[in-house]
């Protein structure tokens, strides 16, 4: 089997394991080596940076709950599953959350574990005598990953402790830093440096590592979340005009193990089935129906399904059936979907799932998680242009995304009517009115990126009015109280500097 970055992690995992909450800042990732002997060679530097990627994965879905915060908290999904199962997720779904919720503690520990690994790389690797190009690349990867973990942290928790170097046990009382300070002094700075020092592409065993394009794209996203529209347009425009990425001909190819690390993928979290230690994607089981050996969590809502456009003849946006399992429609394993498989909403998500023929072990999926894809960048570009007063220019990236969606009929032989595009399906947006275009871009993000764990963070960043309207069916939601989630109580008990 062709080597991949996740296969490198096979060796890595004999040395490194995820830290518990208690020592998420202080642990030394040295395995059976004393620290003085470990950070001395190029091979050990590579192991250290590989370790920094590990918290990104969904190999243990109980730890990485990004889908809970991105989807279930939003109006796209309900918790799903059996009533009473994973009650802490239900509390997030209903916004009856307190600081003892296990999802909070899991994500906090996971993200700070990633930061700790990056800080160790940035502290230890500069002193190693090794190939300078590889050393520079490793440091760029660490800065990209640290920015990624901090970006997720502040989107979930708001103000958080800022830790930029390994700390000793007597240095663990660290107060929160403001979100804007973290954006401007860590995330932006790290990503600018990473973009300048990372390669544009990789080959062979290094495919899947962070690239200059990934760093520039995440920088564009950071600027977007800060409402720095001109900078967001410049950064996302650099990706678009660089011509290194392109949309796949068929939308659904992005969610297939046959098209990993494709031309649309800007940054992708790697998974590999059949490995020991395990490197597969557990979401394949978490989101599947019980008849496929799954737990049927993260169930799409009727509100989400209704967001998809229809023609006058009733033909629906093809992205719906690439995203959602719905009654009487084809499903995996040569089955027809039965709405009874989803007790809560009648729907399940198709993304992140595979047939039993591909991966007989449902908890060991082979699909990567595309954290940033080119369609996302196009929509950031459209939004940044529109918000910065260039609404006419925003039409091209927006309509490029819509064009790919309607042209599914040109490439999907399973579509009724193939190869003819139905009349009036997903017509180009023509309005240059900023308010109307803003609504069109918000709609397009929702249907294009549904169940890719972005929705709740979009809802919140679009402001109180948008959030209150979007989450009106969640009566306990209060924008001022819930735009960020509580810091875990277990961390408050350990860190008395938290306010």
MARSE-800882 format. One record per residue (C-alpha): x negated, y, z negated. Coordinates in steps of 0.25 Angstrom, whole numbers, plus 2048, in hexadecimal, padded with zeros to 3 digits. Layout:
N
XYZ...
% end
This chain:
499
8008008007FB80E8047F58157F87FC8217F27FA82A7E78048227DF7FB8167E17EF81E7DB7F881F7CF7F88107CD7EA8117C87ED81E7C17F88187B87EE80F7B27E781B7AC7F38257AA8018247A480B82E7A180983579481483678981A84378581184477980484678080884C78D7FE85778D7F28507857F184378B7E483F7927E783679E7DB82D79D7E081F79C7D58167977CA82079A7C582A7907C78387957B883B7967B78307A07C38317A87C383F7AE7B683D7B57B88387C37BF83B7D07C782E7CE7CC8327C07D08407C57D88397D07DF8307C57E183C7BD7E88447C87F08387CC7F58377BD7FB8457BF8048407CA80A8357C181583D7BA81B8417C78218347CA82E82D7C78278207C382E8217B583B8287B883D8297A98328337A883383B7B58418417B384084C7BE84C8467C58548487B88508577B785185A7C685D8527CA86684E7BE86685B7B786A8617C48788607CC8728567D587284A7CC8798447C087183B7B787782E7BD8748207B787C8197AC8848227A287B82479686E81F79D86382979C86C83379486183D79386283F7A28718417A086E84C7968668537A18718517AB87B8577A287286279C87485D78E86585C78C85C85D77F84E85D77D84D84F77A85284A78784883F78C84784579A84185279583684B78D83384179983184D7A382A85679A82084A79681E8467A581C8547AA81285879F80B84A7A280984E7B080485C7AC7FA8557A27F484D7AD7F28597B67EC8607AB7E28557A87DE8557B77DC8647B87D48637AB7CB8577AE7CA8567BD7C28637C07B685D7B87B58507C07AA84F7CA7B284A7D67B584E7E47B985D7E47C485B7EE7CB8507E77C98587D97CF8647DF7DB85C7E47DD8557D77DE8627D07E78687DA7F085B7D87F085D7C97F486C7CB8008687D480585E7CA8038667BE80C8717C58168667C98178627BB8188707B58238737C082B8687BC82A86B7AD82E8797AE83A8767B783F86C7AD83B8737A08388817A282D88779A82387C79681587B79080A87E7997FE8757987F38767A27E886E79C7E78617937EA8647857E685E7787EF85976D7ED8677657F286F7727FF86977480887476E80A87C77B81688677D81E88778A81989079582489879D8288917AA82389D7B381589D7AC81488E7B08188917BE80E89C7C08028977B88038887BA80C8837C580988E7D07FA88F7CD7F887F7CD80087E7DA7F98897E17EB8837DD7F08757E17F58797EE7E787F7F17E08727ED7E98677F17E88607FF7F48628097F585280B7F08458067EE83880C7ED8298077ED8277F87EE8367F57FC8387FC80583D7F17FC8477EA7FF8557E97FC85D7F57FA86C7F880886C7FE80E8667F28078717E980C87C7F281A8767F381B8757E38158847E38218887EC82B8817E38258887D78268957DD8348927E183888E7D383289C7CE83A8A37D982D8A87DF8338A87ED8288AE7F581E8A47EF8278987F182A89C7FF81B89D8028178907FB82288880182088F80F81288A80E81787C80E82187E81981788582280C87B81F81387182780D86581F81B86081B82885D82283585882083784982284184682E84B83F82484E84581684F83781084183381483C83B8088428327FE83D82580583081D80082D81B80F82A82A81182282D80581983A80581F83E81281E84B81A82985281182284E80481B8597FE8198537F081D8457ED81C83D7E081782F7E481D8227E08198137E38218077E181C7F97DC8107FE7D480B7FB7C680B8047BF8188097C58178157CF8268137D483181D7D483B81A7C98468237CF8498187D984F8117CD85581D7C585D8227D18628157D786F80E7D58718027CB8737F97D78657FC7DB85F7FB7CD8608097CA8658137BF86C81D7C88688297C28678377C88758367CF8788417D98848497D689084C7DF88C85B7DE87F8577E588584E7F088F85A7F38838637F688085C80388686380F89085D81989485F8278A286382B8A385482F89F85082189184B82488884E81887A85281787284581986984980D87484480487383680786483680786583B7F98728357F38788277F28878297F48938207F589481780288681C80787A81380A8718117FE8648097FC8637FA7FC86D7F98088787FD7FE8848077FF8848117F488F8107EA89381C7E28958137D68868117D588581F7CF88F8207C388D82F7C188E8357CF89082B7D988382E7E087482B7DE8688317E486182A7F08548317EE84882A7E684F81C7E984B8117F28518037F684E7F77EE8477F17FB83C7FD7FA83A7FC7EB8417F07E483D7F57D68468017D583E8087CA8328087D38358107DF82C8147EA8328227EE82A82E7EB83083B7E582E8467EE82C8527E582A85C7F082F85A7FE82E86480A83D86680A83C86B7FC83187580183A87980C84587D80383C8847F983788C80584588F80A8498937FB83D89C7F983E8A380784D8A680484B8AB7F683F8B47FB8488BB8058448B28118528AB8138518AA8228448A382184989981785389382184888B82884388381C85188181785787C82584B87382784F86B81B85E86B82085986782E85285B82985E85682186885782D85E85083685F84482D86883F83885D84084285483683B85D82D83286382283A86C81E82F87482B83088182A83688183284387183184486B83784C87484384D87584E84388385183E88985E84288786983887F86182F87686982687687582F86A88082E86C88A82386D89882B8718A28208668AB81B86E8B18108648AF80486F8AA7FA8768A080486889B8088648997FA8718907F886D88980485F8868008648827F286E8787F886387380285A8707F68648687EF86885F7FA85A85D80085385B7F385E8547EB8598497E184A84D7E284B8537D484B8627D885A8667D685A86B7C884E8737C985487A7D586187D7CE85A8837C285088C7CA85C8917D38618987C686C8987BC87889B7C687488F7CF8718867C487E8897BC8868867C987E87A7CD87F8737BF88D8787BC8928697BB8888687AF88F8707A488486F79A87A8767A48758847A086B88A7A986489279E86388679586187B79F8588817AA84D87A7A384D86D79B84986D78C83B86A78883B85C78283D85C77383185277282885C77882D86776E82A85E76381C85C76781986A76C81E87576281988076B82587E774830888772
% end
